[in-house]
Every structure is written in C-alpha cells, then in structure tokens.
Amino acid sequence: RDLRMSRGLGDVYKRQMQPDAEVILGNSLELCDIVVTHSGISRRHCGVRYDSLIGQYRVIAYTSQPIKMSNGKILRTDSYTLARPGTMVYLLGDEEVIRLG
C-alpha cells in the first residue's frame, strides 16, 4: 500500500497509504497531500486511492494534461482507472514518476 515518488534514478518520497483514503498530488500546498514542485505539474494534478477490497489502486487525473501509466493506459478526468501494485504513473513524462505498491 505504498506510493513512491521518483526523480531520475532515486526515490525522493515514500508514503504508506491508508485503505480507501485518497492522496492528492500536485503543486499546491493548500490542495495536495504530496506537493510536486515542478512548473509542469498542475495545482491539483491527480488522486490515488488504495482499494483494500480488491488489492488494487484507483487513480484519477485532475488535470487536462495527459498522465500515462506503465500499462499503457491514460488516466481519465471523469472516472478512476484501476492499477495493480507495481504500476508506474508518469505525471510528467520521465521527470516525475510515482510507483504504486
């Protein structure tokens, strides 16, 4: 139930997620649980939940910018996308990446 933020080759942030609680990522201190200080990241960029009933993550985009996952899916802004542990979410190409699980 971890969420890891990476830049380049190293982890810069790790957070254990509470079941069914959403973690918001973006560049706003007021709106986000995890702040990503990059000019290409929106104030409220995306949200991640760990669904404890099915053992997978639910990820949603809160930005109009395309957010891709390592399984080839592009996040939607109107519904959550399921992701298995180990999935990489590319917030801004290879520059800002989170790993689920």
Secondary structure, DSSP 8 states (H G I E B T S, - for coil): -EEEEEETTEEEEEEE--BT--EEEES-TTT-SEE---TTS-TT-EEEEEETTTTEEEEEE-SSS--EETTS-B--SSS-EEE-TT-EEEEETTTEEEEE-
